């Protein structure tokens, strides 16, 4: 029980079974990164097998640090969106080698570590107005629901309208059934409803060809070597002006993706004090910094806190035992990667959509009678899915908050930190 206390587990208010189920649910929902990240990194010449090992190992170590240091149910792994920026912008677009890009990621993590030690990141979080905090949770909910619907083909791209309804095929039909099943199981107060839905839809997907069982299927394999990507840094261009802008962009993306996830998930899990602040914020941010540096050493892009952590929170996860369970799953994935990669997007869609629904309830706390409060909140919520970015939604919401308050004469409603952030946001758009 002493080990459980180190993880922030309280036997009076928490259940070991619930925490374990929550951790497994979080892992199943974010396990897609184990397939997607090697594919993205492999497109720029990195060794896919090595990247798979680095992805699983960085996720395991960073999440385990989160479990013991911050004692909260948040999981980490190489971030989606940032890995695309790494591969398609830095390497393919700007012509840098992936070794140079890894060096930039390592420096970004080091800068974040310094900012965290001096409480600068924490000050930024605490300066975010309450209306934006409530909107962040709702915006993330809408965003991850959109991701789930897109991944299973219920929502698809359209040259005429940008997005439209997809065809009702086995994948989308099973995904829709999973959403309904999750809702029914939750209404019946069945613990682990989301997790059971993922398992049931995965099994149902086998006869429909949605869950693919390869010929001569072997559920386990030895981890691939890290040698092709381990410590492959190139610092020769690190002091150039272009690299300074790149590092600033990485810092910006990671900072607000992480802050948005932490704020939104903490509100949903009721892990805030009476002033709306997170008691475990600093160690959580410190973990994010350590994870990014460790991931760069292994050979992956920025490691960040995953919004999919909210699926475990929805199941009932509230302590570091949840994240420790997710970390152990990542370690097992090193040896059972063929088995974990069987889970189709149709199975994880239900988790993303249901959590999206649950996260929207914080929006009711926004004061919609005051346009200077409701407009920034609306922009935050709407722009997250429309720009496919948590950070862009936050930035545009915060900028609109400053502008509408200042131009309506409410100068004192905006803190000094918010004024500084607004200037930095504008510079970021101008310079990049």
C-alpha positions as CSV (number, residue, x, y, z in Angstrom):
1,X,0.0,0.0,0.0
2,X,3.0,2.3,0.5
3,X,3.7,2.1,-3.3
4,X,0.1,3.1,-3.9
5,X,0.4,6.1,-1.6
6,X,3.4,7.3,-3.6
7,X,1.1,7.3,-6.6
8,X,-1.5,9.5,-4.8
9,X,-3.9,6.6,-4.4
10,X,-6.5,7.1,-1.6
11,X,-8.2,3.8,-0.7
12,X,-11.1,5.7,0.9
13,X,-12.2,7.4,-2.3
14,X,-10.6,5.4,-5.0
15,X,-10.8,1.8,-6.3
16,X,-7.8,-0.2,-7.5
17,X,-9.9,-1.9,-10.2
18,X,-11.2,1.4,-11.5
19,X,-7.7,2.9,-11.6
20,X,-6.3,-0.1,-13.5
21,X,-9.3,-0.1,-15.9
22,X,-8.8,3.6,-16.5
23,X,-5.1,3.2,-17.2
24,X,-5.8,0.5,-19.7
25,X,-8.6,2.5,-21.3
26,X,-6.2,5.5,-21.7
27,X,-3.6,3.2,-23.3
28,X,-6.0,1.6,-25.7
29,X,-7.3,5.0,-26.8
30,X,-3.9,6.5,-27.5
31,X,-2.2,3.3,-28.7
32,X,-2.7,4.4,-32.3
33,X,0.5,6.5,-31.8
34,X,2.5,3.3,-31.8
35,X,1.4,2.7,-35.4
36,X,1.2,6.3,-36.7
37,X,4.5,7.7,-35.3
38,X,6.8,5.2,-37.0
39,X,4.9,5.7,-40.2
40,X,5.4,9.5,-40.1
41,X,9.0,9.4,-39.0
42,X,9.8,6.6,-41.5
43,X,8.7,8.9,-44.3
44,X,11.7,11.1,-43.7
45,X,14.2,8.2,-43.6
46,X,14.2,7.3,-40.0
47,X,14.2,3.6,-39.1
48,X,10.6,2.6,-38.4
49,X,11.4,-0.3,-36.1
50,X,13.7,1.9,-34.0
51,X,11.1,4.7,-33.9
52,X,8.4,2.2,-32.7
53,X,10.7,1.2,-29.8
54,X,11.5,4.8,-29.0
55,X,7.8,5.8,-29.1
56,X,6.7,3.0,-26.7
57,X,9.7,3.5,-24.4
58,X,9.4,7.3,-24.2
59,X,5.7,7.0,-23.6
60,X,6.3,4.5,-20.8
61,X,9.1,6.4,-19.0
62,X,7.4,9.8,-19.3
63,X,4.1,8.5,-18.1
64,X,5.7,6.6,-15.2
65,X,7.4,9.9,-14.2
66,X,4.0,11.6,-14.3
67,X,2.6,8.9,-12.1
68,X,5.2,9.2,-9.3
69,X,6.1,12.9,-9.6
70,X,2.7,14.5,-10.2
71,X,0.5,11.6,-9.1
72,X,-2.2,12.4,-11.7
73,X,-3.9,10.2,-14.3
74,X,-2.3,11.8,-17.4
75,X,-0.3,9.9,-20.0
76,X,2.4,11.1,-22.3
77,X,3.8,10.1,-25.7
78,X,5.2,11.7,-28.8
79,X,2.6,14.3,-29.8
80,X,0.4,14.1,-32.9
81,X,0.6,17.4,-34.9
82,X,4.0,18.1,-33.5
83,X,5.4,15.0,-35.1
84,X,3.9,16.1,-38.5
85,X,5.5,19.5,-38.0
86,X,8.8,17.7,-37.3
87,X,8.7,15.5,-40.4
88,X,6.8,17.5,-43.0
89,X,7.9,21.1,-42.1
90,X,11.3,20.9,-40.6
91,X,12.7,18.0,-42.6
92,X,10.8,17.8,-45.9
93,X,9.7,21.5,-46.1
94,X,12.8,23.4,-44.8
95,X,15.4,20.8,-45.8
96,X,16.9,20.1,-42.4
97,X,18.1,16.6,-41.5
98,X,16.1,14.6,-39.0
99,X,19.2,14.7,-36.8
100,X,19.1,18.5,-36.7
101,X,15.4,18.4,-36.0
102,X,16.0,16.1,-33.1
103,X,18.6,18.5,-31.7
104,X,15.9,21.3,-31.9
105,X,13.5,19.1,-29.9
106,X,16.1,18.4,-27.3
107,X,16.8,22.2,-26.9
108,X,13.1,22.9,-26.7
109,X,12.8,20.4,-23.8
110,X,15.7,22.0,-22.1
111,X,14.2,25.5,-22.4
112,X,10.9,24.1,-21.0
113,X,12.7,22.6,-18.1
114,X,14.2,26.0,-17.2
115,X,10.9,27.7,-17.6
116,X,9.3,25.2,-15.3
117,X,12.0,25.4,-12.7
118,X,11.4,29.2,-12.5
119,X,7.6,28.8,-12.4
120,X,7.2,30.7,-15.6
121,X,5.0,28.0,-17.2
122,X,2.9,27.8,-14.1
123,X,2.4,31.5,-14.1
124,X,1.2,31.4,-17.6
125,X,-1.4,28.7,-16.8
126,X,-2.7,30.6,-13.7
127,X,-3.1,33.8,-15.8
128,X,-5.6,32.2,-18.1
129,X,-9.1,33.7,-17.5
130,X,-11.7,31.4,-16.0
131,X,-14.0,31.7,-19.1
132,X,-11.2,30.5,-21.3
133,X,-10.4,27.6,-19.0
134,X,-14.0,26.5,-19.2
135,X,-14.0,26.9,-22.9
136,X,-10.7,24.9,-23.3
137,X,-12.4,21.8,-21.7
138,X,-15.4,22.1,-24.1
139,X,-13.2,22.8,-27.1
140,X,-11.0,19.8,-26.4
141,X,-14.1,17.7,-26.1
142,X,-15.4,18.8,-29.5
143,X,-11.9,18.4,-31.0
144,X,-11.3,14.8,-29.8
145,X,-14.9,13.8,-30.8
146,X,-14.1,15.2,-34.3
147,X,-10.8,13.2,-34.4
148,X,-12.8,10.0,-33.5
149,X,-15.4,10.6,-36.2
150,X,-12.8,11.4,-38.8
151,X,-10.7,8.3,-38.0
152,X,-13.6,5.9,-38.5
153,X,-14.9,7.6,-41.7
154,X,-18.2,9.0,-40.3
155,X,-16.8,12.4,-41.2
156,X,-14.7,12.7,-44.3
157,X,-13.0,15.5,-46.4
158,X,-15.0,17.2,-49.2
159,X,-13.6,19.5,-51.9
160,X,-16.9,21.4,-51.9
161,X,-17.7,21.8,-48.2
162,X,-14.3,20.8,-46.5
163,X,-16.1,18.1,-44.5
164,X,-19.1,15.9,-45.1
165,X,-20.8,12.7,-44.1
166,X,-18.9,9.6,-45.1
167,X,-20.2,6.4,-46.5
168,X,-21.8,3.9,-44.1
169,X,-19.3,1.1,-44.4
170,X,-18.4,-1.6,-41.8
171,X,-15.9,0.6,-40.0
172,X,-18.2,3.6,-39.6
173,X,-21.2,1.4,-38.7
174,X,-19.2,-0.4,-36.0
175,X,-17.9,2.9,-34.7
176,X,-21.5,4.3,-34.4
177,X,-22.6,1.1,-32.7
178,X,-19.6,1.5,-30.3
179,X,-20.8,5.1,-29.4
180,X,-24.3,3.9,-28.7
181,X,-23.0,0.9,-26.7
182,X,-20.8,3.0,-24.6
183,X,-23.6,5.4,-23.8
184,X,-26.0,2.6,-22.9
185,X,-23.4,0.9,-20.6
186,X,-22.7,4.2,-18.9
187,X,-26.4,4.8,-18.3
188,X,-26.6,1.3,-16.7
189,X,-23.8,2.4,-14.4
190,X,-21.4,-0.3,-15.6
191,X,-17.9,0.5,-14.5
192,X,-15.4,0.6,-17.3
193,X,-18.1,1.0,-19.9
194,X,-15.8,2.7,-22.4
195,X,-13.2,0.0,-22.1
196,X,-15.7,-2.8,-22.6
197,X,-17.0,-1.0,-25.7
198,X,-13.5,-0.9,-27.2
199,X,-13.0,-4.6,-26.6
200,X,-16.4,-5.6,-27.9
201,X,-16.1,-3.6,-31.1
202,X,-12.6,-4.9,-31.7
203,X,-13.9,-8.5,-31.5
204,X,-17.0,-7.7,-33.6
205,X,-14.7,-6.2,-36.2
206,X,-13.0,-9.5,-36.9
207,X,-15.8,-11.1,-39.0
208,X,-16.4,-7.8,-40.8
209,X,-12.8,-7.3,-41.8
210,X,-12.5,-4.1,-39.7
211,X,-10.1,-5.8,-37.2
212,X,-7.4,-7.3,-39.4
213,X,-5.8,-10.6,-38.3
214,X,-2.6,-11.1,-40.3
215,X,-1.7,-14.5,-41.7
216,X,0.4,-16.6,-39.3
217,X,-0.4,-14.1,-36.6
218,X,2.1,-14.0,-33.7
219,X,1.0,-11.8,-30.8
220,X,4.5,-11.0,-29.6
221,X,7.9,-10.0,-30.9
222,X,11.3,-8.8,-29.5
223,X,11.8,-5.0,-29.3
224,X,13.8,-3.5,-32.1
225,X,17.1,-1.9,-31.5
226,X,17.3,1.8,-30.7
227,X,20.8,2.2,-32.3
228,X,19.6,3.8,-35.6
229,X,18.0,6.8,-33.8
230,X,19.6,6.9,-30.3
231,X,21.5,10.1,-29.6
232,X,21.6,11.1,-33.3
233,X,21.8,14.8,-32.7
234,X,23.2,17.4,-35.1
235,X,23.8,20.7,-33.3
236,X,25.7,22.4,-36.2
237,X,22.8,24.7,-37.2
238,X,21.3,25.2,-33.7
239,X,22.4,28.8,-33.4
240,X,21.0,30.0,-36.7
241,X,18.1,32.5,-36.9
242,X,15.9,29.9,-38.7
243,X,16.6,27.4,-36.0
244,X,15.7,30.0,-33.3
245,X,12.3,30.4,-35.0
246,X,11.9,26.6,-35.2
247,X,12.6,26.1,-31.5
248,X,10.2,29.0,-30.7
249,X,7.5,27.3,-32.8
250,X,8.1,23.9,-31.1
251,X,8.0,25.6,-27.7
252,X,4.8,27.4,-28.6
253,X,3.0,24.2,-29.9
254,X,4.1,22.1,-27.0
255,X,3.3,24.7,-24.4
256,X,-0.3,25.3,-25.4
257,X,-1.1,21.8,-26.4
258,X,0.1,20.7,-22.9
259,X,-1.6,23.5,-21.1
260,X,-4.8,23.0,-22.9
261,X,-4.8,19.3,-22.1
262,X,-3.9,19.8,-18.5
263,X,-6.4,22.5,-17.8
264,X,-9.3,20.8,-19.7
265,X,-8.6,17.3,-18.2
266,X,-8.1,18.7,-14.7
267,X,-11.4,20.5,-14.8
268,X,-13.1,17.4,-16.0
269,X,-11.5,15.3,-13.2
270,X,-12.3,18.0,-10.6
271,X,-8.6,18.2,-9.8
272,X,-8.6,22.0,-9.2
273,X,-8.9,24.0,-6.0
274,X,-11.6,26.6,-5.2
275,X,-9.7,29.2,-7.3
276,X,-9.6,26.9,-10.3
277,X,-5.9,26.2,-10.0
278,X,-4.2,22.8,-10.4
279,X,-2.3,21.7,-7.2
280,X,-0.1,19.3,-9.2
281,X,0.6,21.6,-12.1
282,X,4.3,22.2,-11.6
283,X,5.3,18.5,-11.4
284,X,3.1,17.8,-14.4
285,X,4.8,20.4,-16.5
286,X,8.2,19.2,-15.2
287,X,7.4,15.7,-16.4
288,X,6.5,17.1,-19.8
289,X,9.9,18.7,-20.1
290,X,11.7,15.6,-19.0
291,X,9.7,13.5,-21.4
292,X,10.6,15.7,-24.3
293,X,14.3,15.6,-23.6
294,X,14.3,11.8,-23.0
295,X,12.3,11.2,-26.2
296,X,14.7,13.3,-28.3
297,X,17.6,11.2,-26.9
298,X,15.8,8.0,-28.0
299,X,14.9,9.4,-31.4
300,X,11.3,10.8,-31.4
301,X,9.7,14.3,-31.6
302,X,8.3,16.2,-28.7
303,X,6.7,14.1,-26.0
304,X,3.6,15.8,-24.6
305,X,0.6,15.1,-22.4
306,X,-2.2,13.3,-24.3
307,X,-5.7,14.6,-24.5
308,X,-6.8,10.9,-24.7
309,X,-6.0,10.8,-21.0
310,X,-9.5,12.1,-20.5
311,X,-10.9,8.7,-21.6
312,X,-9.3,7.1,-18.5
313,X,-10.5,10.0,-16.3
314,X,-14.0,9.4,-17.7
315,X,-13.8,5.7,-16.6
316,X,-12.9,7.0,-13.1
317,X,-9.1,7.3,-13.0
318,X,-8.0,9.9,-10.5
319,X,-4.5,9.0,-9.3
320,X,-1.0,8.2,-10.5
321,X,-2.0,4.5,-10.5
322,X,-4.0,5.2,-13.7
323,X,-0.9,6.6,-15.4
324,X,1.4,4.0,-14.0
325,X,-0.9,1.3,-15.5
326,X,-0.8,3.1,-18.9
327,X,3.1,3.2,-18.6
328,X,3.2,-0.6,-18.0
329,X,1.0,-1.1,-21.0
330,X,3.5,0.8,-23.1
331,X,6.3,-1.5,-21.8
332,X,4.2,-4.5,-22.7
333,X,3.6,-3.1,-26.1
334,X,7.3,-3.4,-26.8
335,X,6.9,-7.1,-26.8
336,X,3.2,-7.5,-27.9
337,X,3.1,-4.8,-30.6
338,X,1.3,-7.0,-33.2
339,X,-1.5,-7.6,-30.6
340,X,-1.9,-3.9,-29.6
341,X,-1.9,-2.7,-33.2
342,X,-4.9,-4.9,-34.0
343,X,-7.3,-2.4,-32.3
344,X,-9.0,-0.5,-35.1
345,X,-10.1,3.1,-35.2
346,X,-13.7,1.9,-35.1
347,X,-13.2,0.6,-31.6
348,X,-11.6,3.8,-30.2
349,X,-14.1,6.2,-31.8
350,X,-16.6,5.5,-29.0
351,X,-14.1,6.6,-26.3
352,X,-13.3,9.8,-28.1
353,X,-16.9,10.8,-28.8
354,X,-18.2,9.9,-25.3
355,X,-15.4,11.8,-23.6
356,X,-16.1,14.7,-25.9
357,X,-19.7,14.8,-24.6
358,X,-18.6,14.6,-21.0
359,X,-16.1,17.5,-21.4
360,X,-18.7,19.8,-22.9
361,X,-20.4,20.2,-19.5
362,X,-17.9,22.9,-18.3
363,X,-19.2,25.2,-21.1
364,X,-22.3,26.0,-19.0
365,X,-20.1,27.9,-16.5
366,X,-19.3,30.5,-19.2
367,X,-21.2,33.8,-18.7
368,X,-23.0,34.0,-22.0
369,X,-24.8,37.2,-20.9
370,X,-21.5,39.1,-21.3
371,X,-20.2,39.2,-24.9
372,X,-16.6,40.0,-23.7
373,X,-16.7,36.6,-21.9
374,X,-18.8,34.5,-24.3
375,X,-17.1,35.5,-27.6
376,X,-13.5,34.5,-26.5
377,X,-15.0,31.3,-25.1
378,X,-16.8,30.5,-28.4
379,X,-13.7,31.2,-30.5
380,X,-11.7,28.9,-28.3
381,X,-14.2,26.1,-28.6
382,X,-14.9,26.5,-32.3
383,X,-11.3,27.0,-33.5
384,X,-9.8,23.9,-31.8
385,X,-11.6,21.4,-34.2
386,X,-11.7,23.9,-37.1
387,X,-7.9,24.4,-37.1
388,X,-7.3,20.9,-35.9
389,X,-5.1,22.3,-33.1
390,X,-5.7,22.7,-29.4
391,X,-2.9,25.4,-29.2
392,X,-4.4,27.5,-32.1
393,X,-7.8,27.4,-30.4
394,X,-6.3,28.6,-27.1
395,X,-4.2,31.3,-28.7
396,X,-7.1,32.8,-30.8
397,X,-9.3,32.6,-27.8
398,X,-6.8,34.4,-25.5
399,X,-6.1,37.0,-28.2
400,X,-9.8,37.7,-28.7
401,X,-10.2,38.0,-24.9
402,X,-7.5,40.7,-24.7
403,X,-8.7,42.6,-27.7
404,X,-12.4,42.6,-26.7
405,X,-11.7,43.6,-23.1
406,X,-9.2,46.4,-24.0
407,X,-11.3,47.9,-26.8
408,X,-14.4,47.9,-24.6
409,X,-12.5,49.8,-21.9
410,X,-12.0,46.9,-19.5
411,X,-8.2,47.3,-19.2
412,X,-8.0,46.1,-15.6
413,X,-9.7,42.8,-16.5
414,X,-6.6,41.8,-18.4
415,X,-3.5,40.8,-16.3
416,X,0.0,41.8,-17.1
417,X,0.9,38.2,-18.1
418,X,-2.0,38.2,-20.5
419,X,-0.7,41.4,-22.2
420,X,2.8,39.9,-22.5
421,X,1.3,36.7,-23.9
422,X,-0.8,38.6,-26.5
423,X,2.3,40.4,-27.7
424,X,4.2,37.1,-28.0
425,X,1.3,35.5,-29.9
426,X,1.2,38.3,-32.4
427,X,5.0,38.0,-32.9
428,X,4.6,34.3,-33.4
429,X,2.1,34.8,-36.2
430,X,4.2,37.6,-37.8
431,X,7.5,35.7,-37.6
432,X,6.2,32.3,-38.7
